[in-house]
Amino acid sequence: MEKKIRVLIVDDSALVRQALTQVLQSDPDIEVMATAADPFIAAKKIEKEVPDVITLDVEMPRMDGITFLRKLMSQHPIPVVICSSLTEQGAETTIKALEYGAVDIIQKPKLGTRDFIRESSIRICDAVKAAARVSVRKISDHSPLYQKKLNADVILAAPDSHAMVRTTEQVVAVGASTGGTEALRILLQAMPQDMSGMVVVQHMPEGFTRAFAQRLDGLCQIRVKEAEDGDTVLRGQALIAPGNRHTLLKRSGARYYVEVKDGPLVSRHRPSVDVLFRSTARYAGRNAIGVIMTGMGDDGAKGLLEMKQAGAYTIAQDEHTSVVFGMPKEAIKLGAADVTLPLQKIAMELLKERA
């Protein structure tokens, strides 16, 4: 048996520490090494034993999480998953944490319906497992979770074999997870103002995708916004799927638009890359390009294959430039990728295909 992933929980709320401990220790691959009420206590615990992953609150007494994160990354880098509450200001701060080296974001567990608790447990455990994989030590992908793993059938039926006739408008569908926030920044910053319309799924909790889109909008030539139901897919614009909602590509005549809807987790995620890619296969066919990027698991692999079978051109990020080579690897294994490229060359390939 492989060693369990040792986690240090840092949060000033005793209730949150207790809830996170229960969630994480429900997974046989994870062990809560210790908890700490603030960064000073955390630092002392790290001196005695180095965890594999740290879950870190942003707002804490004596020292805030961002300051602790910056100190940690400059002195003793350890994979960090930010555990944040759903506030607009908190979302903006949390996005900054990604710039300082945090691996992922999870929503603080809270009391709610059984489905909410189950789904948040899935997200939290998967985020910690993905963060652990960023380090040298490899871990098992297996997770004994609490509900059947659903595929895109629960949201949209599979496309038939008849790809749509090519039009002058092209759509780019992109999927990413762990490591994707930085990878997407690099990709979207390279896009020119007349780039084909793009729809992006980045696995991220509800409440954070809007701040993420706003951050990218301030950095890129193209416009970047969180997708809203009915938004038209426009040249020079990237739509980011909102957290906790599935985003599908639809078509009305020559107009492409997005549908944002609720639904169960698909491939363990909501939004799901598989759902976006399947809808793109159905409604854009050979008019689309699909890109699957860094991330743990297999969300998007089957959907990318469906896009390829519908006539789309498909791209997978390579292992060397992926923070976690899970999603691209699974797509490549299925034969879903026409090409496998390093991150820096994906933008060039999109522009070449656009031409």
C-alpha positions in Angstrom: 0.0 0.0 0.0 1.1 3.5 -0.7 1.5 6.0 2.1 -1.5 8.1 2.8 -1.5 11.8 1.8 -0.7 13.7 5.0 -2.7 16.9 5.3 -2.3 19.9 7.6 -5.5 21.9 8.0 -5.0 25.6 8.8 -8.1 27.5 9.7 -9.1 29.7 12.7 -12.6 28.1 12.9 -12.7 25.0 15.1 -15.9 24.0 13.3 -14.3 24.2 9.9 -11.2 22.3 11.2 -13.5 19.6 12.5 -15.6 19.4 9.3 -12.6 19.3 7.0 -11.0 16.6 9.2 -14.2 14.4 8.9 -14.4 14.9 5.1 -10.7 14.2 4.4 -10.5 11.2 6.8 -13.5 9.7 5.1 -11.1 9.0 2.2 -8.8 6.0 2.9 -6.0 7.6 0.9 -5.9 10.8 3.1 -4.8 11.3 6.6 -5.1 14.5 8.6 -1.7 14.9 10.1 -2.6 17.9 12.3 -4.7 21.1 12.4 -3.7 24.6 13.3 -5.7 27.7 14.3 -3.3 30.1 12.7 -0.1 30.3 10.6 2.2 30.6 13.6 0.9 27.3 15.0 1.1 25.8 11.5 4.8 26.8 11.1 5.7 25.0 14.4 3.9 21.9 13.3 5.7 22.0 9.9 9.0 22.2 11.7 8.2 18.8 13.4 6.7 17.1 10.4 6.3 18.2 6.8 2.8 17.5 5.4 2.2 16.5 1.8 -0.6 19.1 1.4 -1.8 22.1 3.4 -5.4 23.4 3.3 -5.2 27.1 4.1 -7.8 29.6 5.1 -7.4 33.1 3.7 -8.7 35.3 6.6 -7.1 34.4 10.0 -5.9 36.3 13.1 -2.2 37.2 13.7 -1.3 36.5 10.0 -3.5 36.2 7.0 -3.3 33.2 4.7 -1.9 35.1 1.7 1.1 36.3 3.7 1.7 32.8 5.1 1.4 31.4 1.6 4.0 33.8 0.2 6.4 33.0 3.1 5.9 29.3 2.7 6.5 29.3 -1.1 9.7 31.3 -0.7 11.1 29.2 2.2 9.6 25.7 2.1 7.3 25.1 -0.9 4.5 22.7 -0.1 1.3 22.1 -2.2 -1.4 24.4 -0.8 -5.1 24.2 -1.4 -6.9 27.4 -0.4 -10.1 26.8 1.6 -12.3 29.9 1.2 -15.8 31.1 1.9 -18.1 32.5 -0.8 -17.7 36.3 -0.6 -16.9 38.6 -3.5 -14.0 40.2 -1.7 -12.8 36.8 -0.6 -13.0 35.5 -4.1 -10.7 38.2 -5.4 -8.2 37.6 -2.6 -8.3 33.9 -3.3 -7.6 34.4 -7.0 -4.4 36.3 -5.9 -3.4 33.2 -3.9 -3.2 31.2 -7.1 -0.7 33.8 -8.4 1.4 33.2 -5.3 1.6 29.4 -5.8 -1.6 27.9 -4.4 -2.5 24.7 -6.4 -6.3 24.9 -6.1 -9.4 26.4 -4.4 -12.0 24.6 -2.4 -15.2 25.9 -0.8 -15.4 25.7 2.9 -17.6 22.8 4.0 -20.9 23.9 5.5 -24.1 22.4 6.8 -26.6 21.7 4.1 -28.5 19.0 2.3 -27.0 15.5 2.1 -26.3 16.0 -1.6 -24.4 19.2 -0.9 -22.3 17.6 1.7 -21.6 14.6 -0.5 -20.6 16.7 -3.5 -18.4 19.1 -1.5 -16.7 16.1 0.0 -15.9 14.8 -3.5 -14.5 18.2 -4.5 -12.4 18.6 -1.4 -10.9 15.1 -1.5 -10.1 15.3 -5.2 -8.5 18.7 -4.8 -6.2 17.4 -2.0 -5.3 14.3 -4.1 -4.5 16.5 -7.1 -2.4 18.8 -5.0 -0.4 15.8 -3.7 0.3 14.7 -7.2 1.9 18.0 -8.0 4.8 16.8 -5.8 7.2 14.0 -6.9 5.4 11.3 -5.0 2.6 9.6 -7.0 -0.7 8.5 -5.6 -3.5 6.2 -6.6 -6.3 7.7 -8.7 -8.8 5.4 -6.9 -11.2 7.0 -4.6 -14.0 5.1 -2.8 -16.6 7.8 -3.2 -20.2 8.0 -2.3 -22.1 8.1 -5.6 -22.0 6.6 -9.1 -19.6 8.4 -11.4 -21.9 9.9 -14.0 -21.1 10.8 -17.6 -22.4 13.4 -19.9 -25.5 11.3 -20.8 -27.2 12.8 -17.7 -27.0 16.3 -19.2 -27.1 15.7 -23.0 -27.5 12.7 -25.3 -24.5 11.7 -27.3 -24.2 13.4 -30.8 -25.0 11.4 -33.8 -22.3 10.7 -36.4 -23.3 13.5 -38.7 -21.0 16.4 -38.1 -22.4 19.8 -38.9 -21.4 21.5 -42.2 -18.5 23.7 -41.8 -19.3 27.4 -41.5 -17.1 30.5 -41.5 -17.4 30.8 -37.7 -15.2 28.6 -35.6 -15.5 27.9 -31.9 -12.8 26.8 -29.5 -13.8 24.7 -26.4 -11.2 24.4 -23.6 -11.1 22.3 -20.5 -8.7 22.4 -17.6 -8.4 21.6 -13.9 -5.5 21.6 -11.5 -2.8 24.0 -12.7 -5.3 25.3 -15.3 -5.6 28.9 -13.9 -2.1 29.7 -14.8 -2.2 27.6 -18.0 -5.3 29.5 -19.1 -3.7 32.9 -18.4 -0.7 31.9 -20.7 -3.1 30.6 -23.4 -5.6 33.5 -23.4 -3.0 36.2 -23.1 -1.6 35.0 -26.5 -5.0 35.3 -28.2 -5.5 38.3 -30.6 -8.5 40.5 -30.5 -10.1 38.8 -33.6 -9.7 35.3 -32.2 -12.5 32.9 -32.7 -15.0 32.7 -29.8 -13.9 30.5 -26.9 -15.8 28.7 -24.2 -13.8 27.5 -21.2 -14.4 25.1 -18.3 -12.0 25.5 -15.5 -12.8 23.4 -12.4 -13.4 26.0 -9.7 -16.0 26.4 -7.0 -19.0 28.6 -7.3 -18.3 32.2 -6.5 -14.7 32.2 -7.7 -15.1 32.0 -11.5 -16.3 35.5 -11.8 -13.3 36.9 -10.1 -11.1 34.6 -12.1 -12.7 35.8 -15.4 -12.3 39.5 -14.3 -8.6 38.9 -13.5 -8.1 37.4 -17.0 -10.1 40.2 -18.7 -7.6 42.7 -17.2 -4.6 40.8 -18.6 -5.8 39.7 -22.1 -6.4 41.4 -25.4 -9.6 39.5 -25.8 -12.6 40.0 -23.5 -13.0 37.4 -20.8 -16.2 37.1 -18.8 -18.1 34.6 -16.7 -20.7 32.9 -18.9 -24.3 33.7 -18.4 -27.2 31.7 -19.8 -27.9 32.8 -23.4 -24.5 34.6 -23.9 -23.5 34.7 -27.6 -20.1 33.2 -28.4 -18.3 36.1 -30.1 -15.0 36.7 -31.8 -12.5 38.2 -29.4 -14.2 36.8 -26.3 -13.7 33.9 -24.0 -16.6 32.7 -21.8 -15.6 31.0 -18.5 -18.2 28.5 -17.2 -19.5 29.5 -13.8 -18.7 27.3 -10.8 -21.3 24.8 -9.8 -23.2 25.1 -13.2 -22.8 23.1 -16.4 -22.1 25.2 -19.5 -23.1 23.8 -22.9 -22.6 25.2 -26.4 -25.7 25.6 -28.5 -26.5 26.9 -32.0 -29.3 28.8 -33.5 -28.9 29.4 -37.2 -25.4 30.8 -37.6 -25.3 32.0 -34.0 -23.5 30.1 -31.3 -24.5 30.7 -27.7 -24.2 29.0 -24.3 -26.7 27.4 -22.0 -25.9 27.5 -18.3 -27.8 24.9 -16.3 -27.9 22.9 -13.2 -27.5 19.1 -13.1 -25.7 16.3 -11.3 -21.9 16.0 -11.1 -20.6 14.7 -14.4 -17.2 12.9 -14.4 -17.2 14.1 -10.7 -17.4 17.8 -11.7 -19.8 20.6 -12.2 -19.1 22.3 -14.5 -17.8 19.3 -16.5 -15.5 19.5 -19.5 -17.2 16.4 -20.9 -20.5 18.2 -21.0 -19.0 21.2 -22.8 -17.2 19.0 -25.2 -20.2 16.8 -26.0 -22.4 19.9 -26.7 -19.6 21.3 -28.9 -19.4 18.0 -30.8 -23.2 18.1 -31.3 -23.7 21.7 -32.3 -20.4 22.8 -33.8 -18.9 19.5 -35.2 -16.1 20.3 -37.6 -16.4 24.0 -36.9 -14.8 23.5 -33.5 -11.4 23.0 -32.0 -11.1 21.2 -28.6 -8.3 21.7 -26.2 -7.8 19.6 -23.0 -5.3 20.9 -20.5 -3.6 20.1 -17.2 -5.8 18.5 -14.5 -6.3 15.3 -12.5 -8.8 12.7 -13.5 -10.4 12.0 -16.8 -13.1 14.8 -17.2 -13.1 15.8 -20.9 -11.3 12.8 -22.3 -14.4 11.1 -23.7 -15.9 14.5 -24.7 -12.7 15.3 -26.7 -13.0 12.0 -28.5 -16.6 12.8 -29.4 -15.5 16.2 -30.8 -12.8 14.4 -32.9 -15.3 11.9 -34.2 -17.6 14.8 -35.1 -14.9 16.3 -37.2 -13.3 18.8 -34.8 -9.6 19.4 -34.5 -8.4 18.3 -31.1 -5.3 19.3 -29.0 -4.0 17.9 -25.7 -1.4 19.6 -23.5 1.8 17.6 -23.1 3.1 16.0 -19.9 6.1 18.2 -19.4 4.1 21.4 -19.2 1.1 20.0 -17.3 1.0 20.5 -13.6 -1.0 17.2 -13.4 -0.9 15.0 -16.5 -4.3 13.3 -15.8 -7.0 14.7 -18.1 -4.7 15.1 -21.2 -3.2 11.7 -20.6 -6.6 10.0 -20.5 -7.6 11.8 -23.7 -4.4 10.7 -25.4 -5.0 7.1 -24.3 -8.4 7.2 -25.9 -7.0 8.5 -29.2 -8.9 11.7 -28.8 -6.1 14.1 -29.5 -5.0 14.9 -33.0 -1.9 16.6 -31.6 -0.1 16.8 -28.2 1.7 20.0 -27.6 3.5 22.0 -24.9 1.5 24.8 -23.4 3.4 27.5 -25.1 2.7 26.0 -28.6 -1.1 25.5 -28.1 -1.8 29.2 -28.9 0.2 29.0 -32.1 -1.7 25.9 -33.1 -5.0 27.6 -32.5 -4.0 30.5 -34.6 -2.8 28.3 -37.4 -6.0 26.3 -37.4 -8.0 29.6 -37.4 -6.2 30.7 -40.5 
